[in-house]
Amino acid sequence: MQRIILASTSPRRRQLLAQIGMVFEVMESHVDENISGTAKEIVRELALRKAHAVAQKIKGNATIIGADTLVSVDDVVLEKPRDHHEAFNMLKLLQGRKHQVCTGVAVIKNGTEQAFVEQADVFFRPLSDDEIHAYMATGEPFDKAGGYGIQGHGATLVQRIEGDFYTVMGLPLCRLYQLITDKL
């Protein structure tokens, strides 16, 4: 079996790959993530940058997975909040409405590269300021794009999803698995 390397230190991505029984290594990419464009353009480019950065460090054959996830609403990209004020404003913006979560994935395997972007629509229920502050007190908002994590307490904010749940978590497993195993 070919060596598989995840070009990300995201605990969620590691958990998801382990969930499907994938044996892999983790290698941080250390890429410049300062980029502009639409959410789809940004996540695709960052996934490619991460995969390429790790590919340059590797000797021999390996399958390298790069990924990035962003939240957007009304074409405004919401990255990870820098502080409490920004987290509150993000959650206030998302409450009671639909937003998009885009995850870009790049796979470098046997000298070829493929990249794709999956998007899911996420609908938040209406939230009071007190509910937003209570969610912020969990600490979840501060290391996640859009200021929430659907896999934790953030699940209580989400009314429904249209699209792939794992895209929202940060790694569209079905499509990635098909790509890695050449079943696309």
C-alpha positions as CSV (number, residue, x, y, z in Angstrom):
1,M,0.0,0.0,0.0
2,Q,1.3,3.4,-0.9
3,R,2.1,5.8,1.9
4,I,-0.6,8.4,2.5
5,I,0.2,11.8,4.0
6,L,-2.2,14.4,5.2
7,A,-0.8,17.9,4.6
8,S,-2.8,19.3,7.6
9,T,-2.6,19.2,11.3
10,S,-6.4,19.6,11.6
11,P,-7.7,17.3,14.4
12,R,-11.0,17.0,12.5
13,R,-9.3,15.8,9.3
14,R,-7.2,13.3,11.2
15,Q,-10.3,12.0,12.9
16,L,-12.2,11.7,9.7
17,L,-9.5,9.8,7.9
18,A,-9.1,7.5,10.9
19,Q,-12.9,7.0,10.9
20,I,-12.7,5.4,7.5
21,G,-9.8,3.2,8.5
22,M,-7.2,5.0,6.5
23,V,-3.6,4.6,7.7
24,F,-1.8,7.9,7.2
25,E,0.9,10.2,8.4
26,V,0.5,13.9,9.2
27,M,2.9,16.5,7.9
28,E,2.3,20.2,8.3
29,S,2.6,22.2,5.1
30,H,3.6,25.7,6.4
31,V,2.2,27.5,3.5
32,D,1.2,31.2,3.1
33,E,-2.5,31.2,3.5
34,N,-2.9,34.9,2.6
35,I,-4.9,34.7,-0.6
36,S,-7.9,36.5,-2.0
37,G,-10.8,35.4,-4.2
38,T,-14.1,33.6,-3.8
39,A,-14.4,30.9,-1.1
40,K,-14.2,28.2,-3.8
41,E,-11.1,29.7,-5.4
42,I,-9.4,30.2,-2.1
43,V,-9.9,26.7,-0.8
44,R,-8.9,25.0,-4.0
45,E,-5.7,27.0,-4.2
46,L,-4.8,26.5,-0.6
47,A,-5.4,22.8,-0.8
48,L,-3.1,22.6,-3.8
49,R,-0.4,24.8,-2.0
50,K,-0.5,22.5,1.0
51,A,-0.3,19.3,-1.0
52,H,2.6,20.7,-3.1
53,A,4.5,22.0,-0.1
54,V,4.5,18.5,1.5
55,A,5.2,16.8,-1.9
56,Q,8.4,18.7,-2.1
57,K,9.6,17.3,1.2
58,I,8.8,13.6,0.4
59,K,11.1,11.1,-1.3
60,G,9.5,8.2,-3.1
61,N,5.9,7.6,-4.0
62,A,3.2,8.8,-1.7
63,T,-0.4,10.0,-1.9
64,I,-0.6,13.5,-0.4
65,I,-3.9,15.1,0.6
66,G,-4.2,18.8,1.1
67,A,-7.4,20.4,2.2
68,D,-8.9,23.8,3.3
69,T,-12.3,24.9,4.4
70,L,-14.0,28.3,4.5
71,V,-17.4,29.6,5.3
72,S,-19.1,32.4,3.2
73,V,-22.3,34.3,3.4
74,D,-23.4,36.8,0.7
75,D,-20.0,36.2,-1.0
76,V,-18.2,37.4,2.1
77,V,-15.5,34.9,3.3
78,L,-15.5,34.1,7.0
79,E,-12.2,32.7,8.1
80,K,-11.3,31.8,11.7
81,P,-12.2,34.6,14.1
82,R,-9.3,36.4,15.6
83,D,-11.0,37.4,18.9
84,H,-14.3,37.4,20.8
85,H,-15.7,40.4,19.1
86,E,-15.1,38.9,15.6
87,A,-16.5,35.6,16.7
88,F,-19.7,37.2,18.0
89,N,-20.1,39.2,14.8
90,M,-19.7,36.1,12.6
91,L,-22.2,34.1,14.6
92,K,-24.6,37.1,14.6
93,L,-24.3,37.3,10.8
94,L,-25.0,33.6,10.4
95,Q,-27.9,33.2,12.8
96,G,-31.3,32.6,11.3
97,R,-30.0,32.2,7.7
98,K,-28.3,30.1,5.1
99,H,-24.5,30.2,4.4
100,Q,-22.1,28.1,2.4
101,V,-19.2,25.9,3.5
102,C,-16.6,25.1,0.9
103,T,-13.9,22.5,1.3
104,G,-11.2,22.2,-1.3
105,V,-9.2,19.0,-1.6
106,A,-6.0,18.3,-3.6
107,V,-4.5,14.9,-4.1
108,I,-1.1,14.3,-5.5
109,K,-0.5,10.7,-6.4
110,N,2.0,9.0,-8.7
111,G,3.1,12.3,-10.2
112,T,-0.4,13.5,-11.0
113,E,-2.5,16.0,-9.2
114,Q,-6.3,16.4,-8.9
115,A,-8.2,19.0,-7.0
116,F,-11.9,19.6,-6.3
117,V,-14.2,21.8,-4.3
118,E,-17.4,20.6,-2.5
119,Q,-19.9,23.1,-1.2
120,A,-22.7,22.6,1.3
121,D,-25.5,25.0,2.3
122,V,-25.9,25.3,6.1
123,F,-29.0,26.8,7.7
124,F,-28.6,28.2,11.2
125,R,-31.6,28.6,13.5
126,P,-32.3,32.1,14.9
127,L,-30.1,32.8,17.9
128,S,-30.3,35.3,20.7
129,D,-27.2,37.3,21.8
130,D,-27.2,35.2,25.0
131,E,-27.1,32.0,23.0
132,I,-24.3,33.3,20.9
133,H,-22.3,34.2,24.1
134,A,-23.1,30.8,25.6
135,Y,-21.7,29.1,22.5
136,M,-18.6,31.3,22.5
137,A,-18.0,30.3,26.2
138,T,-17.5,26.7,24.9
139,G,-14.3,27.9,23.2
140,E,-15.3,26.2,19.9
141,P,-15.5,29.3,17.7
142,F,-11.9,30.3,17.8
143,D,-10.2,27.7,15.6
144,K,-12.9,27.1,13.0
145,A,-13.8,28.9,9.8
146,G,-17.0,30.9,10.3
147,G,-16.7,30.6,14.1
148,Y,-18.4,27.3,14.7
149,G,-17.9,23.6,14.6
150,I,-20.8,21.3,13.6
151,Q,-19.2,18.3,15.3
152,G,-19.4,19.8,18.7
153,H,-21.7,22.2,20.5
154,G,-22.1,24.0,17.2
155,A,-24.5,21.2,16.2
156,T,-27.2,23.0,18.2
157,L,-27.0,26.0,16.0
158,V,-27.6,24.1,12.7
159,Q,-31.2,23.5,11.6
160,R,-30.3,21.6,8.4
161,I,-27.7,21.0,5.8
162,E,-28.1,20.7,2.0
163,G,-25.0,18.8,0.8
164,D,-22.3,16.6,2.2
165,F,-22.0,16.7,6.0
166,Y,-18.3,15.9,5.8
167,T,-17.7,18.9,3.6
168,V,-18.9,21.0,6.5
169,M,-16.6,19.1,8.9
170,G,-13.6,19.8,6.5
171,L,-13.1,16.7,4.4
172,P,-15.6,15.3,1.9
173,L,-14.9,11.7,2.6
174,C,-16.8,9.9,-0.2
175,R,-15.3,11.9,-3.0
176,L,-11.8,11.8,-1.5
177,Y,-12.0,8.1,-1.0
178,Q,-13.1,7.6,-4.6
179,L,-10.2,9.8,-5.8
180,I,-7.6,8.0,-3.7
181,T,-8.8,4.6,-4.6
182,D,-9.3,5.5,-8.3
183,K,-13.0,4.8,-8.2
184,L,-14.1,8.1,-9.6
